Amino acid sequence: MTISKVSNTLLLEPGMEDMYKCVHCGLCLSACPTYLTTGREMESPRGRIALMKAVKENRIEPSSRVISHWESCLQCRGCETACPSGVPFGFLMEQTKAELIYPQKTSLKQRFLHFSVFKLLFPSLPLLYLLGSLVKFYQKSGIQRILRSRIVTKVAPSSLVALENQLPVIKGNFFSASTKIYPTKEKKQGTVGLLSGCVMPLFQGPIMEATVRVLNRNGFDVVSPAGQGCCGALNIHAGERERASKMAINNIEVFLKANVDKILTVSAGCGSTMKEYQTLLYKSSNIPSEDVSTFVSMTQDITEFLVSIPLSVPKTALSMKVTYQDSCHLAHAQKITKAPREILQSIPGIELVELKDSLICCGAAGTYQIVQKDLSAKLLSKKMATIIETKADAVVTANPGCIIQIENGIKQNDLNSPVYHIVELLDLAYSTESKT
């Protein structure tokens, strides 16, 4: 990875030559969920890199079989944490999808799905909110209960039934970006901007509301500026970098106009993407490089921010045994593992039981649980076995996809354990103060 100087700003300029940094030492194998599950070399980081090299050197064609090994990658970036050579596997995988996989989507079905999801749906918040409203009506009206009856599920395609069963329950109200300011009642410490994003404000609006309350409780006014949109992560992971670049530029412009001290996200996947906007936009002439650099420097995960302020410790105890699943893009892409644990351990009454293999992906990975449902299910099964071993009262994580995936695992195992975003647990602790 080379470094170039543009407009007095240092930008990371990625290159596919970084694949040659891989020395095939194998230290990544124990960190790769797909290799641990299948045992196949081509389902490991070094195996996938070997295929990249072979294609680049014209030794093999990017056949459907070759592409299948790349598409089975979760892009969890656990291999980056394990790699002693600093191979930027996440970028290599994204670029491979952009240059080799995305152009291969030639069937009418593939092109329609790609257009619908990555060029139509995610770039458009109104369409996403319309979809969310339809899902909410479907769940609340009783239609879902009828369609989940044994009579219907027996005649419906099994793939459709499985997909419908994975549909997360919409809890509470939607959270919308707006011109509204959420003022603190405490001594004001500053003003922060909150990424609303795309999926999370629809399916997990209460987490966004809890985030606002926690920030207010710690002395910060909160704004979630109107005009922002999806961070672009799902588009990048699908190889659709052009559209993702437009999303990134829009978010940078909106947040820099908002006059905030920090830009915060409660989604680990969004946060890692936003922190890497310089890599995404290093060739862009549509936005000043200084603006990109400023945006990146202001962006923090909510856990990263809370341990830096410092955090106001709750005054009452929760008396709860919890275990924590590391979100892949928080632990591996952003290198944040201590902050969430510090927050949990700061809450009186919380007993934290470390989860075996907490750094191994749960199998969510954006749309992975839909497009690679068999591998995703196997990873979830392994994860649930370790969660059950902890005998914890609740599971805590820091990413919306992880929450949805683990909630599905909880349901499949007939458990009653709630799954919290870490900020929800902190908000719960603060809420008990007024009741004592």
DOPABA-755958 format. One record per residue: residue in one letter; z, x, y of N, C-alpha, C, O in turn. Coordinates in steps of 0.1 Angstrom, whole numbers, plus 5000, padded with zeros to 4 digits. Each point is the difference from the previous one (the first is absolute). Example, Ala and Ser with C-alpha at 12.3 -4.5 7.8 and 13.67 -1.06 7.14 Angstrom:
residues 2
a507851324943500049915012500050095012500750105000s498649865011500050095011500849925011500150055011
//
This chain:
residues 436
m500050094988500049915012500050095012500950085002t498149905006499950095012500649935012500349885000i500050205010500549955013499150035011499550115002s500149785005499250025012500749965012500949925000k498650135012500649975013499149925008498950045003v501549835000499249915007500849955012501049944998s498550085014500649955012501550045000500949925004n499350214993501450065000500949934990501250025002t498349914988500949944990499650054987498850004996l502150054996499850044986499849884991500949924999l498050084994499749894991499750064986499450114999l501149824991499750044986498649964997499749885001e499450214995498749964996499850024985499950114995p500149784998500050014985498750044995499049995007g501050064981498850044993500149994985501050034995m497949934999500049994985500250134993500350004988e499550115020500350134994501450024996500450094992d500549825013501450014996500249984985501150044995m498049904998500149984986500150134992500650014990y498950105016500050134994501350075001500250114995k500749835013501450055000500749974987501050074997c498649844995500649964988499850124990498950044997v502250014997500050114991500249954986500250084990h499949795008500149934987501350054993500050024987c501150005020501250044995500749904991500850034991g499049845012500549894993501449955005500649914994l499950145017501349965005499949855005501049945001c497850015002499849875004500149904989500249885003l499750164985499949904988501349924999499949884998s501250185004501349924999500249915011501049925000a498250095011500249925012498949895000500149915010c499050094981498949905001500249884991500150024987p500149865018500349894992498949964990500349964989t498450065015499049964990499950104989499749964988y500550175014500050104989501249974991499950014988l501349965018501249984992499849874991500649994989t498649925016499849884992498950014990500249954989t498750125014498950014991500050124991499550014989g501050115017500050124993498650075001499850104993r499349845014498650055001499850105012500449975011e499050144986499850105010499249955012500350035012m498749894986499249955010500749895009499549965010e501750004986500849915007501150085008501049945004s498850194997501050085008499350055012498850005001p502050055009499450055012499150124998498950005005r501550104986499150114998498749964992498950055003g501249844989498949954993499049945009498850015000r501749915010499249935010499450105009498849985004i501950135000499450105008498950084993499050035005a501249994982499050064991498749925001498950065000l501249814999498849915001499450015014498850005001m502050015009499550015014499150135001498950005005k501750114990499350135000498749994992498950055005a501149894984498849994991498949925007498850044999v501649855008499049935007499450075012498850015003k502250065005499650075011499050124997499150035007e501150034981499250114995498849964992499350084994n500549785006498849944993500050034985498950014994r502350015000500150024986500049864992499649994989i500949915018500049874994499649895011500150035012e499549864984499749895009501349915001500849994991p499349955021501249915002499749864993499949905007s500250114980499749884992501249905001501050035006s498849854988501149905001501250054992501149975004r498750114986501250054992500750105009501350005000v498050095007500750105009500749925011501250035003i498249885003500649925011501249924995501049995008s499049974980501249924994501250095001501149955002h498850184995501250095001500550015014501250015002w497949995008500550015014500649865004501050005007e498449904989500549865004501349974994500749915005s499750154984501349984993501150075007501249984997c498550115013501050075008500749905009499449925007l502050094993500849915009500050055014500449925009q499250204993500150075013501450005006500349985011c500650044979501450005004500450135006501150015007r498250104991500150135005501350084995500450095007g500049864982501150074993499650144997500950095000c497949934997499450144997500250095011500150124998e499849835015500150085011501450065002500250125004t500849804992501450055000500250114990500750105003a498649894986500250104989499150125001500350104994c498649895014499050115000500550125008500349995012p499750134982500450125007498950065009500350095008s498549864990498850055007499749925013499150045007g501649854995499749925011498749935000499449985011v500249974977498749934999500249865007500949934995p498350045015500149865006499349904992499049955004f501650014984499349924991499749865006499049944997g501950015011499849875006498749995008499249914998f500650195010498750015008498850014990499049945002l501150154988498950034991499749874993498849974998m502149954998499849874993499349905010499149934996e501450075016499549905010498550045003499149915001q500650225001498750055003499049974988498949975002t501650054986499249984988499649854999498949974997k502149945006499649865000499049975011499149924998a501150145014499149975011498550054997499149945003e500850184991498750074998499449964987498750004999l502149974990499449994987500249864994499149944993i502150005009500349874994499549885008499349914995y501050095018499649905009498549975000499549894999p499650225002498649974999499549954987498949944999q501950074990499649964987500249854998499549944990k501249995019500249864999498849925003499849955011t499350054979498749945002499849864995499149935004s501850024987499849874994500449905011500750025009l498749864990500249895010501549975001500549985011k500150014977501549965000500850115007500949975008q498850164989500850115006499850005016500950025007r497849964997499750005014500749895007500550015011f499549874983500649885006501550025001500649975011l500050084978501550025001500450105010500949985008h498350134993500350115009499849945015500950035008f498149904994499749955013501149905004500550005011s499949914980500949895003501450065003500749965009v499750144983501450055002500150115011500849985009f498350124991500250115009499249995013500350085009k498749844992499349995012500249865007499749995012l500849924981500249865006501449975001500549965011l500350054978501349954999501050095008500749955010f499550174986501050095005499850035015501050025008p497850004997499850025014500349885009500150015012s500049874982500249885008501349944997500249934990l500850085020501349944998499949855000500849934992p498350005016500049854999499649964986500649904995l498550164998499649974986501250024991500249924991l500550195011501150034991501149895002500649964990y499750005022501049905002499549864995500949934995l497850055005499549874994500250014985500549904994l499250215000500250024986501549984996500449934991g500550145017501449994998500549855001500949964992s498649975017500349865002499649914988500849924996l498050114999499649934988500850034988500449914992v500050225006500950044989501449935001500549964991k500050045021501349945003499949854997501049954993f498049985011499849864997499949984984500649914995y498650184999499949994985501350014993500349934990q500650165015501350024994501049895003500849964991k499249995021501049915005499749854996500849924999s497950054999499549864998500249954986500049884998g500350214993500149964986498750024992500049994988i498950055019498850034993500150114990499550004989q501250115015500350114992500749964987499650054989r501449875012500849964989499149924990500250024988i498949905017499149924991499150104993499849984988l499650115019499050094995500650104990499350064991r502049965010500750094991500549934987500750064992s499049815007500449934988499350054988498950065001r501649924988499550054987498649954998499150074994i500649805010498749944997498950085008499050034994v501350005018499050075009499850144995498950054999t502250024999499950144996499350034987499550104997k500549794994499450024987498550005002499350064992v500149865017498649995002499450105010498850035000a502150025009499550095011499850144994500650044991p498550035015499750144996501350085001500750005010s499650084979501250085000500150105012501150025005s497850044999500050095011500449935013500850065008l498849814994500349935012501549964999500750005011v499849964978501449974998500950125003501049985007a498650134988500850135003500050035014501050045006l497849945001500050035014500849915008500750045010e499349834987500849905007501550034998500849975009n499650074979501450034998500550125008501250015002q497950075003500450125008500149965015500550085008l499149804995500049965014501550005005500849924995p499550165016501350005005500449875007499249945006v502150034993500549885007500150035015500750095004i498849825004500150015014501449955004500349894998k500550205008501449975003500149995016499750095007g500849804997500349995015498849985008498949964995n501250075018498949995009499150125001500450114996f498449875009499150125002500650075013500649955008f499150184992500450095011498750045007499150064994s500849905019498750035007500250105012501050005007a498050084994500050095012499849915012499249915000s501450135011499949925012500550085012500350114999t499649825013500550075012501549995001500650055010k500149884981501449985000500850134999499650094993i501549925015500950114999501349954994500649905004y499950174985501249974994501150095006500150114996p500749835013501050095007501350024993500549914992t500050215009501350034994501149945008499949995013k501249984981501249955007501050125001501149985006e498650134988500950125001499650085012499049975007k501650144995499650105010498750054996499850064990k499249925019498650044997499850154999500450085009q499049964979499750144997498550035003499650115001g499649784999498550035002499249874995500649904997t498150125003499149894995499150064989499450115002v500549824987499150044989499049904998500249885001g498650174994498949914996500049994985500350104992l499549785003500149974985498649964995499449905005l500150174985498749964994500249874992500950004991s498449905012500049884993499150014987500449974989g498450095013499150024989499349874996499849925008c499950084979499249894995500749914990500349885002v500050174986500549924989501549985002500549894997m500250215007501549995001500549895008500949934996p498650045016500549895009499849864994500649915004l498450084986499849884994500949974988500649904999f499450204992500849984988501450055001500949964992q499450125018501450055001500550005015500550095005g499249795001500449985014501550035002500450065010p500549894981501450035001500450145001501050045007i498350054987500250145001499750055014500850085006m498249875000499650045014501149955009500450075010e500149814988501049945009501350084998500750025010a499650024978501250084998499950145007501050055005t497850004995499850135007500349995015500650085005v498949815001500349985014501549995002500550065010r500249864982501449995002500850134998500950035008v498750054983500650134998499850095012500950075004l497949935001499750095012500749955012500550085008n499649784994500849955011501450034998500750045010r499849964978501450034998500450155003501150035004n497850054996500250145003499650045014499850125003g500049785005499850025015498550025004499850065010f499349894982498550015004499449875002500149914992d499250085019499049895002498850024991499750114997v499849784998498950014990498849925005500149895005v498750174994498749935003499150034988500050114994s499349785002498950014990498749965007499749884999p499750215008499049965010498849934994499550034989a500149865019498849924996498750095000499950095008g499249884983498850075000499950114989498950044996q502350004998500050094989499549934988499849884999g499950204990499549954988500450084988501050085001c498349914988500250074988499950155003499250055008c501650034985500150155002498750074995499750115004g499649824986498850064994500250064987499150054994a502249955001500350074987499149954989499550094992l500549785006499249954988498650035001499350034990n500149975022498650045002499850144997499050044993i501950055011499850144997500150034985499150074995h501849864998500250024986498849954992499750044989a499549875017498949944994498750085003498949974995g501250135014498850085004499349955013499050055003e501649845003499449945012500650065012500849945007r498950194996500650075011499549965014500750015010e498049954991499549965012500849885006500450015012r499849894980500849885005501450045003500649965010a500050134982501350045002500250085013501049985007s498050094996500050085013500049905012500850035010k498549864989500049905011501449945001500549985011m500149994977501449955000501050095007500849965008a499050174988500950105006499950025015501050005007i497850004998499850015014500649885007500650025011n499249864984500549885006501650015001500549985011n500150064978501550015000500550115010501049985007i498350134993500450115010499949955014501050025008e498049914996499849955013501049905004500650005011v499749914979501049895003501450065002500749965009f499750124982501450055001500250105011501150005006l497950084998500250095011500049935013500650055010k498949834991500149915012501349935001500449945010a500450054979501249924999501250075006501049945002n498950195002501150075007501350004992501049965005v498950094982501150004992500450154997499250095002d502149934994500450134997499650054986499750124998k500349794992499650034987499249894994500149895005i499150144985499249904993500550004986499950104992l500749795003500649994987499349914991499349905003t500950134984499449924989501049984989500850104997v499249794997500949974988499250014987500649964990s498250085011499150014988499750154998499450065009a501050004980499850144998498550034999499650115005g499649814989498650025000499350005014499150085002c501449835006499449995014500550135007499150065008g502149974991500550125007499350134997499650085009s500149944978499350124996498650005005499550115004t499949784996498649995005500050035015499150075005m501849875003500050025014500350145004499550055010k501450024982500350145003498850094997500050125004e499049834989498850074996498849965007498950034996y501349905015498849955008499250125006498849995002q501850135000499350115005499050054989498950045004t501449954984499150044989498849895000498950044998l501549845003499049894999499050015012498849974998l501750075014499249995012499650135006499650015011y500450104980499850135006498650025005499850095008k499349834988498650015004499649895011498950005005s502149914997499749895009499850045015500850075005s498249885001499850015014500449885008499749995012n500949914981500349875006501449995006500449905006i500350214992501450005006500450145002499750094992p501049945019500550145003500950054990500949934995s498950195001500950064989501450005005500950004991e499450025022501350005005500749874997501249994997d498149895004500649874997500449994985501049954997v498150104994500350004986501250084997500949964993s499250165013501150094998501349945005501150014993t498949925018501249945006500449894991501249984997f497949934998500449894992500650054987501149954996v498450154998500550064987501450065003500949974991s499350105020501350055002501149905003501250024998m498449865006500949895003500449924988500949925000t498350094989500149914989501150054990500150124997q500849784999501050034991500349894991499749885003d500750154984500549894991501349965006500750075006i499649804991501349945005501250084995501050025008t499050034980501150084994500150135007501250045004e497750024999500050135007500649985014500750095005f498949805002500549985013501549975000500750055009l499849874982501349955000501050124998501149995006v498650104986500950124998500050095011500850105001s498349895009499850095011500749955013500150085009i500549804991500349955013501450035006500150015012p501050004981500449974987500249854997500149925009l500050054978500249864996501449955002501050064998s499049815007501349935001500549954987499349934993v501850125002500549974987500649864999500849965009p498849964981500649864999501550014999500550094994k500149805011501550005000500649934988501250014998t498049934994500549934988499350054988498950055000a501749934988499550044987499249904993500249885002l498850164991499149914992500449994985499849904994s500950205001500550004986498849974991500049904993m499150195006498849984992499550134994500150115006k499549894981499550114993498549995001499449914995v499950205010498649995002499350134994500750104999t498049894998499250114997498850005009499649905005y499950224997498950025010498850064994500050104993q498849835008498750054996499350065012499749935010d500050204989499350075010498549945002499349994990s500449975021498649965003499150125000500350105007c498649904986499250124999499550065013500150125002h499449805007499550055013501150035010499750075010l501549904987501250045007500450144995500350095008a499949924979500550124994499050114999500350125003h498449854993499050104998499150035012499750125002a499949785005499150025011500850045013499650085007q501549854995500850035012501250094997500750045010k499549994978501150094996501449965005500850085004i499449794995501349945004500749944988499649904994t501550175001500849954989501449995003500749914995k499850175015501450005003500449895009501149944998a498150035012500349895010500449874994501149955003p498149994987500449884994501450004994500849915000r499550204993501250024993501250015009501149954998e498750125013501050015011500449875006501149975002i497849945000500349875005500849924990501049935004l498650074983500749924990501450054999500949914999q499350225001501450054998500949985013501250014999s498149955012500849985012500549855000500949975009i498649954983500549864999501249994992500050034988p501149935018501349994992499949904988499449905001g501150154988500049924988498850014991500149964989i498950115016498850024992500250124990500450115004e499449864983500050114990498550034996499449914995l500250205008498650044997499950074987500650114998v498749834993499750064986498650055000499049935002e500950204997498650065000499249954988500549994989l498249985014499149954990499250114994499550095006k500549924980499350104993498549985004499449895000d500050235003498550005003499749915012499049945000s501950065010499849925012498850045008499449935008l500150204990498850055007498749974993499050035005i501149904983498849964993499649865004500949915002c497950075001499549875005500349884991500050024988c500249875019500349884992498849924996500149914992g498750145013498749944996499549905010499049934997a501650065015499549905010498750065006498949954998a501350155010498950075006498949925007498850004996g501649915013499049925007499449894991500749924996t498050095002499349914991500050044986499349944992y501350175004500050064987500449904989499449994990q501749935014500549914990499049894996500249934991i498850065018498949904997498850064993499549954990v500150165015498750074995500350084988499150034992q502250025006500350084988501349934994501050074998k498849814998501249924996500750054988501249994998d498050074992500650044987500950135003501250004995l498350095012500750125003501249975009501150054998s498749865012501149965009501149934992501250035003a498449894987501149934992500850104992501249984999k498150124995500750104993501050085008501150034996l498550015016500850075010501249915004501250055001l498649835001501149905004501049994988501250005003s498349994985500849994989501050124999501249994997k498250135005500850124999501150005012501150044998k498449925013500949995012501249904998501150035003m498649864991501049904998501050054989501249975002a498450104989500950064990501150095006501149994997t498450095013501050095007500949925009501150035002i498349875004500849915009501149934993501150005004i498549954984501049924992501150104995501249965000e498550164998501050104995501150025011501150044996t498649955017500950035010501149895001501150025005k498649864990500949885001500449975014501149965003a497950075006500249975014500049865004499349924993d501450045017499949865005498849975007499549885000a499950225006498849985008499150125000500550114998v498249885005499150115001499650015014499749905007v500250224999499750035013498850095001499950094992t499149885017498950095002499649995014500749945008a498150124996499750015014498549985002499450055010n500049864982498549975001499849864995500549974989p498649965018499849864995499449994986500349914993g498750185004499449994987501050024989499949944989c501050165013501050034990500949874998500349974988i500049975023500949884999499349894991500649944991i498150035012499349904993499950044985500249914991q499550215006499850054986501349994992500149954989i501050095017501350004994500549864998500649974990e499249945020500349864999499349944988500649924993n498150115005499349964988500750044987500149934991g500350205009500750054989501349944997500449974989i500449995022501249934999499849864993500749964992k498249985013499749864995499650014985500449924992q498850185004499550024987501250024990499949974988n501150105017501250034992501149905001501150034995d498749865011501049895002501350065006501149964995l498850125015501150055007500249935013499149935005n502150085000500449945013500250095011500449965011s499350174987500350105010499049995012498850004998p501849995014499150005011499450135003500550114996v498349895011499350135004500050005015499549915007y501150194999500250015015499150115005499950114994h499549875018499650115008501350065006500949925003i499250214999501250065004500549945013501249995002v497949975007500449955013500749864998500849965008e498749974982500749874997501450014996500949935004l499450184988501450024996500950045012501149955001l498350135008500850045012500249885009501149985005d497949934996500149885008501149914994500749945007l499350054980501049924993501450055003500949925002a499350214998501350065003500449975014501249965003y497950055007500349975013500349855002500949965008s498449954985500349865001501449964995500549905005t500150174986501349974995501150035010501149954999e498650135011501050045010500549875008501250005003s497949915000500449885008500749904991500649905006k499450124981500749914991501450044996500749934993t499750195012501350054997500950005012501250044999
//
